[in-house]
Amino acid sequence: MTEPLNTGSHDLPVTEELAAFMRTGWGRQGAAGVSARPIAPWAAKRRAALAQRFPGERLVIPAGTLKVRSNDCDYRFRPHSAYSYLTGANESDDVLVIEPSGEAVLYVRPRAPREEGQEFYRDRRYGEFWAGPRPDLAEAAELYQLDCAHIRELDLTGPARVLRGVDASVDARVPRGDGDAELESFLSEMRLVKDEWELGELQGAVDATARGFEDVVRALPQALGHPRGERYLEGVFGLRSRLEGNAVGYDSIVASGAHACVLHWIRNDGALDAGDLLLMDAGVEADTLYTADVTRTIPMSGRFSAVQRQAYELVYEAQTAAIATLRPGARFRDFHLAAMRVICDGLRDWGLFKQSTDELMETGLYRRYTLCSSGHMLGLDVHDCAKSRAEVYLDGVLEEGYVLTVEPGLYLQPDDLTLPEELRGIGVRIEDDLVVTADGATLMSSALPRHPDEIESWMGALL
């Protein structure tokens, strides 16, 4: 049966004569010299580890489907991270199946032959003339170093564990089983330790992000004069992310002044004031989909005022204490607790609390000014490995090869009457990306300054 074409509401009819004409007179399709992607041998090891974890079982991991933005316009496709981790492929609607024998087969929707049908020039979702070429079966097998078959041949009868919530058509064809949640957890947990290839991709994304932050500082004079200066800077960083990677790894936070007190400020529609701080949380996502996640809080004048420096230095000291805890065997929560003890000490020194630091840590009263945790795993997702079991991740211990962020902050709301007036409306976060090593941790984002004196010198050299 021929699938219906995604032609849209204003498609023009095609005569038999035109259809016949369109089937002939074409040269060779596809790019010459397709070669295996660098990820292929690493992905093969991961599939083997997955098959070993669930021996004798059928495992189904879909890529995901196109998602509608509005009417007949789709978002740009990004595959599910587990699928990308296991294949390195990035086309929609494909499905990886690991058979009980351990053999892996990638079921793909290949490029439509031009001598057959009208998809290649009429289908606005999948047609080559509308969406660009997809690899044919032979090209896909070479790219991914996997046995590939047409998606029409996918047989989902019989028992299987399925990564749910990714492709509704796959979910509907396989009865839900008790083992699906275990598969989802393991697919998340197996990404906790990054291999050598992943660390290289992450470092590349972090390095590109550092260059993006430099672009933003250089653009400050122009952005300060624009009524939507936040959006100006968002665009500057976005350009770097598209020039050196796939895009941003998440919606950039470009928050000037009191907007920095909104943890996920992504409207980015405010003006800039040279007397304010700018909090920018942004990361370049590599073409391989590994993302950086870095935050810097900088004085838009190039120099911290006394009160801005007061707030910034407290967060800096908290982050420094947190980083010092990172090593294999340390509890994941240790770095957050270390940062919060410093924050509590500082809030007491400011006269905001009379209770002891131990009392504040127990009651959590300090959280009025800091609100959230101080970091997370990082990788293919900005909040990576999020489906891992708590005992393995949040309540677990660090291992060599973990990549995580350390990002304490202070968010002093503009209408908070418990604060001295001069502190209200100041938001500070410092976030860096680190990899746990055999005897500690390496700061992957060391190209960007952290100390306030270094930030002022860095900005002075760029402006």
N, C-alpha and C positions, 0 to 999 in steps of 0.2 A: 504494500500500500504506500502510495506517495504521500509524504507529509505535506500539510497545507503550507503555503508560503506566507511569510510575514511581510505583506506588501504595503500595509498602511491604508488609510482611508482615502487617499487621493492618488492611488496607483492608476496608471494609464493602462487600458486594455492592450493586449498583445495579439496581433493577428497571427494566423497560421504561417503566413509568409515570413513575418518577422521572426517568429520562433524558430523556423527552419534556418533562416539566415544566421541567427545568433549561435547556432550549434556548430557552425563550420568556420574554417579560415583562421584558426588560432594556432599560435606557435606553442612551444614547450611551456608547460605550467611549472611553477615552483622555482625556487632559487637553486642554482647549481652549487654543489659542494657543501651540502648540509653536514655538519659535524656534531659529535656528541657534546652536550653541555657539560661544563666543568663539574657541576653538581652530581652528575650521573653515578660515579662510583660511591660517593657518600650516601646518596639516596638508596642505592642497592644494599649497603650495610644496614641502613635503618629498616628497610623492608624485611631483611633477614631477621633482625632483632624482634620486629613485630610478629613475624610468623613463629618465631621461637617462643614468644610469650604466650601465644594462643595456638599450640600445636594441634593439627588435625581439624581446625575450624576454618570456615569461610569468612573472610573479612571484607567489608565493602566500605570504601572511603570515596565519596563523591567530591568533585571539584567545586560544585555549586553552579548556580544558574544566573543568568542575567537578571538584574533587578530594575524595575521601571522607576525612572525619576519622575516623569509626568507623561501621561498620554502614551505616545509611541516612542518616547525617548528613554533610553536606558542609561544608567550609570556606567562608567568604565568598569570593566570586570576585574575583580581580584579574586583569585581562588582561595578556598579555605586554607588556613595555614597548615593544618595537618596534611592535607593533600599535597601542598607545595613541598613540604618537608620530605615527603616520601617519593616524590616524582620529579620535582623541578619543572613541572609543566604548568602552563598558565592559560589554557583555553577553557571556556565555559562548557558545562553539560557533560564533561567527561567523567569517567568513573574508574577508579582503581579497585581491582578485585584480587585478593590474595587467597588462593585456593587451599583446601586442606593439605595438599601436598607441599605447600610453601611456594608454589609457582605463582608469579605475579603476572597479571594481564591488565593492560590499560585499554579500556574501551573508549574510543574517541569518535567525535563527529568530524570526519575528514573533510577536506575541501571538496566541493561538488564538482564532478567532471563537467566540462563545458559541452561535451557532446550529449549529455543527458539532462533533460529537464531545463528549468528556468531559474533555479535557485541562485546561481552565480551572479545573475544580473538583476533579479527582481526581489529577492528576499532581503529586507532591510536590516534584519538581525544577524543573519549568517552568510548572506551572499558576499562573495569576494569583492564585487564592485562597490558594495556598500560598507562593509566592515573590514575589508582587507583579507588576505589569504590565511587560511588555516593549513597546517601541514597535512599532507596525505598520509596514508598508513605507513608507507616506507620511510618517509621523512620523520614521522613521529617516532618510529622504532629506532632510527639512528640518533635523533635528538636526545631521547630519554633512555636509550639502551634498555628497552623494555619490549616484550612481546605486545603488539598492539592489534586490536580487532575493531571492527566497526561497531558503534554503539547499538546498532540494530541487532547485533548478535548477543547482546547482554541478556543472560537468562538468570533471573533472580528468584527462581523457584527453589524451595528447600531452605533449611536452616542457615542462618548467617548472623554475624554481629554487624551492625550498621552504625556508622557515624551519623546520628540523626540530626534533623533540623538544618541540613545543608541543601538537600535536593528533595523537594516534596514528592516528585514522581518516583524516586527511589524509595522513600519512606513508605509510600502507598503500596509498593509491590512486595515488601518484605514485612511479615508480621513482627511487631515489636517484641523483643526478647529481653529477659532479665540481664543478659550479658552486655547489652548496648552501653549502659552507663560505665561499666568497667572498661570497655574499649575506649570510650571518650576520655576517661581519666588517664589511662596508660598513654594514649596518644599525646596528652598534655605533659605527663611526667617524663616521658622519654626525651623531651626537649629541654629538660632542666640543665643537663650538662651539655655545653656547646662543644662541638668537635672543632678541629683545626680550621676546616673550611669555613664554618660559621663564624669563628672569631675573626677571620680575615674580612668577611663581608660586613660584620658589625663595625670593625675598626674603620673600614672605608666609609661607611655611613656616618660614623662619628666625625671623621675628618672633614667630610663634605659639610656637615652641620656646622663645624667650627668656621669654615669659610663663609657659610651663610650668615652667621652672627657678625662676622667682620663686614659683610656687605651691608647689614642693617645699620651698624654704627656709621659707616661711611655715608649712608643715605639719610641720617638723622637731620642734617641741615635742611634738606628739601622737604622731608616729611613734617618737620615742625611747622612749616608754612601751609600745610594742607588741612582742610577742615576734617578730613578723615585720615589723619596721620597714622593711626593704628593700622588701617587697611593698606596704606602705602607701604609700611614696613612688612606687613604680611605678604604683600605682593613681591617685594624684594627677596624675601626668603624663599617664597614659592618658586621664583625663577631659578634660584640655585638648585632647589630640589628637583626641578624638571630637567635642568641641564646636566646634573650629575647623577640623577637617580630616576626612580619611577614616579615619585611625587613626594609629598610630605607623608610621614608615617601615621599622622593623626592631625586633626584640625589644630592649626597653630593657635596658641594663646598669645596675643599681643595686647598687654594690659597696661595702660598708662594711669598714673595716679591711683585713685581709689578703685579703679577697675581691677587692680591687682588683688583686691580683697575678695573677688569672685573667683573661686578656685578653677572653674572651667569657663572662663570668659573667652568665648570664641566669636562673639558678634564683631569685635574688632572694628567698630565704627566710630570710635571716639577721636577727638582732637588730642594733640600732644601739647604739653606745657613744659618748657625748658626747666622749670623749677621742680618738676616732679621726677619720681622714679619710673622706669619702664621695666615691667616684668615680662619677659618673653620666654615661652616654653614651646620649643619646636624641635623637630627632628627630620632629617632627610631619610627617606626609605629607598634603599638600594634597588636596582633593577631585579635583584633576587628576593626582594621583599623584606629583608632584614632592616630594622629601623633603629635609628638613634633616638634619644630622648634627653634633651638638655635644657636646663633653665638658667638664665642669667638675669639678675636684677641690676640695672645700671642707672646712674644719674644722667638724665638727658642733657644737663648742662656740661657734663664731663667731670664734675666734681660733686662729691657727696656733701650735703649740708651736715651740720653737727647731729641733728636728730636722725637724719637718714642713715648716717654712719653708725649711730648707736644701735638702731634696729638691725642694720645689715651685719654688724660685727657679732651680734648675738647669734644670728642664724649661721654665720660663718663658723663660729666656735662650736655650735651644735653639730654642723656637718662634719667638721674635723674630728670631733669625738666619735661620731658614728662610723666614719671611715676607718678609724683606728681599731674597731672591733672586728673587722671583716677578716676571716681566715677559715680554712676548713675546720669543721667541728663546732664552730660558733652557731648558736641558735639564730634562725632567720630573724627573730624579733629583737635580737640584742642591739642591733644598730639603731633601731627606732628608739628603744628605751634609753640608750646612751644619749641620743640627741635630745630627748625630752627632759632628761635630768638637767642638761645644760640650759635648756629653755626655762625650766622651772627656777633654777638658780638665778637666771637673768631677770625674770619677772619679779622675783622677790627683791633683788637688788634695786629694781625700779620702784619698789614700794607698792606694787599692785597686789601682793599677797603677804600676809604675816605668817601663814602656816609654813611648816618645814617642807623641804623638798620631798621627803618621804610621804608626808601627808598629801601633798599636791598630786604626787604620782598615784596614790591610792584613790583619791576622790575624783581625779580627772578634771579638776576645776581649771587647770591651765589650758585645757582644750578649747576654751572659749576663744583663745587667741591663735591657735594653731590647727585645730579642727581635724586633721586627717593623719594617716600614717606617713612614714617617711621614705617609702621606696617600694619597689616591686621588681620582679624578674623582667628581663628584656630580651627580645629576639625577633621572631617573625611577627609577633604582636607587640604593641607597645606595652601592654600588660600581659606579658607572655606567661604561658603555662597556667592560665587562670582556672582551668578545669581540673587541676591536680587536687588530690585529696589533701585536707588540711594537715594531716599528720606527716605528709611528705614535703609540703611547701611551707605554709604559714607557721605551722608548729614543728617544722623539721629543722634540720641543721644544714649549714652551707657545705658545699663540696667544691673541690677544684674544678674549674670550668663553668661554674655558675656566672651568669652576667646579670647584673642588677643595677638599679638606680638608687642613689642616696639623695634625698630631696626634702630636708626639713624646711619649714617655712613659718612665717608670722603673718597673720592676716588681721590687721587692726582696723576694724570696721569704722567707717566715717561717722556713724551715729552712735558709737559705743561710749556712753557717759562714764563708764568705769575707767576710761583712759584719760590721761592728760590731753588737752586739746591739741598740742603739737604732734602727738603720736597718731591721732585719728586719721584714717584714710591712707595709711602706709601699708603696703604689702610687699613682702620680701620672700623669695624662694631661691635657693641655690641647688641645682640638680646636676649631678654628674653620673656618668656611666662607668662601671667598674667590672673587672673580671677577677674572680677569686682564683688565686694562685696557690702553689704548694705551701707558701709560708705567709700569705697575707692577701693583698689585692693590688691590682694595677689600675691606675686611673686612665681610662681610655680617652677621656676628654680633656687631657692635660694641656692641650693646645690653647684652651681658653682660660684666662686668669680667674682666680677665685677671690683672692685677698683684695680688700677695697683699694689699697695703694696700687696694686698691680692693675686693677680695673681702670683706675684713673690714668695710669701711664699708657695702658693699651689704647684707651679711647683717645688720648692726646696724640698718639702716633697715627691714628686712623683718620681723625677729623681734620 
